[in-house]
Amino acid sequence: MKLLGIESSSLTASAAVWEDGILTAEYTVNFKKTHSQTLLPMIDEICRLTEQALDSVDAVAIASGPGSFTGLRIGAATAKGLSLALHIPLVAVPTLDAMAYQCFDAASVVCPIMDARRGQVYNGLYKWESGCFFVRQPSRAVDMGQVIEELNAAGEPVIFLGDGVPVQEEQIRANLQVPFYLAPATMNRQRAGAVACLGAELYAQGRFLKAEEFAPEYLRPSQAERVRAEKK
């Protein structure tokens, strides 16, 4: 079983290949480049360096959101195009789930936060128990104050990761009453390797789609849609 992972839900652009339990290649860039310029060249370079044809891939795993509207659309278009061209299924992997999946068997609650602007974060809450991954709170757009209240009420140590951490760090330090840690750079941003690994688990559970069935999970209207609604 060989699976191609694609991540473009934020500033990070990333592509990876997972095969039979081994991450054979991963290409990640966390820099201000348009994903339409980076994703396909990354995939092509991975295939070239590992001497494998793209048509040997059995499925495509895509970070399905939440995240940047533009980034999600570019990733979705890339994944759906490959799915259709190669006649292979597509696996939708929630962005925040894949981020938390990097913290394997952590004793603390895993709390990824992505900056959603307008005073909100994209957030989910996760826990590892005996090597098993559990979703305590599915992806949502929420005020950071509410997240802190919930974590204080739970009374457990917390690991924070994501691009929302630098934005919300002052509020976290001022208001969080439980022990907490900030994930290191090796695991504090999105990675296609995590998307591919979690995607392989979902695929094994039969949770895959046809290309035409997939749509990104934006969680809230785009800025243009909000402006239009406010005018009305």
C-alpha positions as CSV (number, residue, x, y, z in Angstrom):
1,M,0.0,0.0,0.0
2,K,1.4,3.4,-1.0
3,L,-0.2,6.7,-0.2
4,L,0.7,10.3,-1.2
5,G,0.1,12.9,1.5
6,I,-0.6,16.6,0.7
7,E,-0.7,19.5,3.2
8,S,-1.5,23.1,2.2
9,S,-3.9,24.4,4.8
10,S,-1.6,27.1,6.1
11,L,1.7,28.8,5.2
12,T,3.4,25.4,5.3
13,A,3.4,23.4,2.0
14,S,4.2,19.8,2.3
15,A,4.1,16.5,0.4
16,A,5.0,13.0,1.5
17,V,4.9,9.3,0.5
18,W,4.0,6.6,3.0
19,E,4.5,3.0,1.9
20,D,3.7,-0.1,4.1
21,G,4.3,1.6,7.4
22,I,7.4,3.6,6.3
23,L,7.6,7.3,5.5
24,T,9.8,7.0,2.4
25,A,9.9,10.7,1.5
26,E,8.7,14.1,2.8
27,Y,9.3,17.6,1.4
28,T,8.2,20.5,3.6
29,V,8.6,24.3,3.1
30,N,7.4,26.8,5.7
31,F,7.9,30.0,3.7
32,K,5.9,32.6,1.9
33,K,5.4,30.9,-1.4
34,T,2.1,30.3,-3.2
35,H,1.1,26.7,-2.9
36,S,0.2,26.6,-6.6
37,Q,4.0,27.2,-7.2
38,T,5.3,24.6,-4.8
39,L,3.0,21.5,-4.4
40,L,3.4,19.9,-7.8
41,P,7.2,20.5,-8.0
42,M,7.5,19.0,-4.5
43,I,5.6,15.9,-5.6
44,D,7.6,15.6,-8.8
45,E,10.9,15.9,-6.8
46,I,9.9,13.3,-4.3
47,C,9.1,10.8,-7.1
48,R,12.4,11.6,-8.9
49,L,14.6,11.2,-5.8
50,T,12.9,8.0,-4.7
51,E,12.8,6.6,-8.2
52,Q,9.1,5.8,-8.2
53,A,6.4,6.6,-10.7
54,L,3.4,8.7,-9.5
55,D,1.0,6.1,-11.0
56,S,2.3,3.6,-8.4
57,V,0.4,5.5,-5.6
58,D,-2.7,3.7,-4.3
59,A,-4.5,6.7,-2.7
60,V,-4.1,10.4,-2.0
61,A,-4.4,11.8,1.5
62,I,-5.2,15.5,1.7
63,A,-5.4,17.8,4.7
64,S,-9.1,18.7,4.5
65,G,-9.1,21.8,6.8
66,P,-9.7,24.0,8.5
67,G,-7.1,26.6,7.4
68,S,-6.4,29.2,4.8
69,F,-9.2,29.3,2.2
70,T,-6.7,29.7,-0.7
71,G,-4.4,27.1,0.6
72,L,-7.2,24.6,1.1
73,R,-8.6,25.2,-2.4
74,I,-5.1,24.7,-4.0
75,G,-4.6,21.5,-2.0
76,A,-8.0,20.2,-2.9
77,A,-7.6,21.0,-6.6
78,T,-4.2,19.2,-6.6
79,A,-5.5,16.1,-4.7
80,K,-8.7,15.8,-6.7
81,G,-6.8,16.2,-10.0
82,L,-4.3,13.4,-9.1
83,S,-7.2,11.2,-7.8
84,L,-9.1,11.6,-11.1
85,A,-6.0,11.3,-13.3
86,L,-4.7,8.2,-11.5
87,H,-8.1,6.6,-10.8
88,I,-7.3,6.3,-7.1
89,P,-9.4,7.2,-4.0
90,L,-8.9,10.2,-1.8
91,V,-8.6,10.3,2.0
92,A,-9.8,13.5,3.8
93,V,-7.7,14.0,6.9
94,P,-8.7,16.9,9.2
95,T,-5.8,19.3,9.5
96,L,-5.9,19.6,13.3
97,D,-6.1,15.8,13.7
98,A,-3.0,15.3,11.6
99,M,-1.2,18.0,13.7
100,A,-2.0,16.3,17.0
101,Y,-1.1,12.9,15.5
102,Q,2.5,14.0,15.5
103,C,2.6,14.0,19.4
104,F,2.6,10.2,19.6
105,D,1.6,8.8,23.0
106,A,1.9,12.1,24.8
107,A,0.7,12.0,28.4
108,S,-0.8,15.5,28.1
109,V,-3.9,16.8,26.2
110,V,-2.8,17.8,22.7
111,C,-4.2,21.2,21.8
112,P,-3.3,22.4,18.2
113,I,-4.4,26.0,17.6
114,M,-4.3,27.7,14.2
115,D,-4.7,31.5,13.9
116,A,-8.2,32.1,12.5
117,R,-8.0,35.9,12.8
118,R,-10.9,38.0,14.1
119,G,-10.1,37.0,17.7
120,Q,-10.6,33.2,17.0
121,V,-8.5,30.1,16.6
122,Y,-9.1,26.8,14.8
123,N,-8.8,24.2,17.5
124,G,-9.4,20.6,18.4
125,L,-8.5,18.6,21.6
126,Y,-6.9,15.2,21.5
127,K,-5.5,12.5,23.8
128,W,-3.2,9.5,23.4
129,E,-4.0,6.5,25.6
130,S,-1.9,3.3,25.4
131,G,-0.8,4.2,21.9
132,C,-4.3,4.9,20.7
133,F,-5.4,8.3,19.3
134,F,-8.6,9.8,20.5
135,V,-10.4,13.0,19.4
136,R,-11.9,14.7,22.4
137,Q,-13.1,17.8,20.6
138,P,-13.4,17.8,16.8
139,S,-12.2,20.8,14.7
140,R,-14.0,24.1,15.4
141,A,-13.6,27.8,15.1
142,V,-13.6,29.2,18.7
143,D,-12.5,32.1,20.9
144,M,-9.2,31.3,22.7
145,G,-10.7,32.3,26.0
146,Q,-13.2,29.4,25.7
147,V,-10.4,26.9,25.0
148,I,-8.5,28.1,28.1
149,E,-11.6,27.8,30.2
150,E,-12.2,24.2,29.0
151,L,-8.6,23.2,29.6
152,N,-8.6,24.7,33.1
153,A,-11.8,22.8,33.9
154,A,-10.3,19.5,32.7
155,G,-7.3,20.0,35.0
156,E,-4.8,18.1,32.8
157,P,-1.4,19.1,31.4
158,V,-1.5,20.5,27.9
159,I,0.8,20.6,24.8
160,F,0.2,23.5,22.4
161,L,1.2,23.5,18.8
162,G,0.4,25.5,15.7
163,D,0.8,28.9,14.2
164,G,-1.8,30.2,16.7
165,V,0.7,29.7,19.6
166,P,2.8,32.9,19.0
167,V,-0.4,34.9,18.6
168,Q,-2.1,33.5,21.7
169,E,1.0,32.8,23.9
170,E,0.5,35.9,26.1
171,Q,-3.1,35.0,26.9
172,I,-2.1,31.3,27.5
173,R,0.6,32.3,30.0
174,A,-1.7,34.8,31.8
175,N,-4.8,32.7,32.1
176,L,-4.0,28.9,31.9
177,Q,-3.9,27.4,35.3
178,V,-2.7,23.9,34.4
179,P,0.9,22.8,33.4
180,F,1.5,23.4,29.7
181,Y,4.2,22.9,27.1
182,L,4.9,24.4,23.7
183,A,5.8,21.8,21.1
184,P,9.2,22.2,19.5
185,A,9.8,23.1,15.9
186,T,10.0,19.5,14.9
187,M,6.3,19.0,15.5
188,N,4.6,22.5,15.9
189,R,3.4,23.0,12.3
190,Q,1.6,21.0,9.7
191,R,3.4,18.1,7.9
192,A,2.3,15.9,5.0
193,G,4.0,13.0,6.7
194,A,1.5,13.1,9.5
195,V,-1.4,13.5,7.0
196,A,-0.1,10.4,5.1
197,C,0.3,8.3,8.3
198,L,-3.1,9.2,9.7
199,G,-4.6,8.9,6.2
200,A,-3.3,5.3,6.0
201,E,-5.1,4.4,9.2
202,L,-8.3,6.0,7.9
203,Y,-7.9,4.2,4.5
204,A,-7.6,0.9,6.4
205,Q,-10.9,1.7,8.1
206,G,-12.6,2.2,4.7
207,R,-12.8,6.0,5.2
208,F,-12.0,7.2,1.7
209,L,-13.8,9.1,-1.1
210,K,-14.1,9.6,-4.8
211,A,-12.6,12.9,-5.9
212,E,-16.0,14.4,-6.7
213,E,-17.2,13.7,-3.2
214,F,-14.5,15.7,-1.5
215,A,-14.8,19.3,-0.3
216,P,-12.6,21.2,2.2
217,E,-13.8,21.9,5.7
218,Y,-13.6,25.7,6.0
219,L,-15.7,25.8,9.3
220,R,-16.7,29.4,8.7
221,P,-17.5,31.7,5.7
222,S,-14.7,33.3,3.8
223,Q,-14.0,37.0,4.3
224,A,-15.7,37.9,1.1
225,E,-18.8,36.0,2.2
226,R,-18.8,37.7,5.6
227,V,-18.5,41.2,4.0
228,R,-21.3,40.4,1.6
229,A,-23.5,39.2,4.5
230,E,-22.7,42.3,6.5
231,K,-23.7,44.6,3.6
232,K,-27.0,42.8,3.3
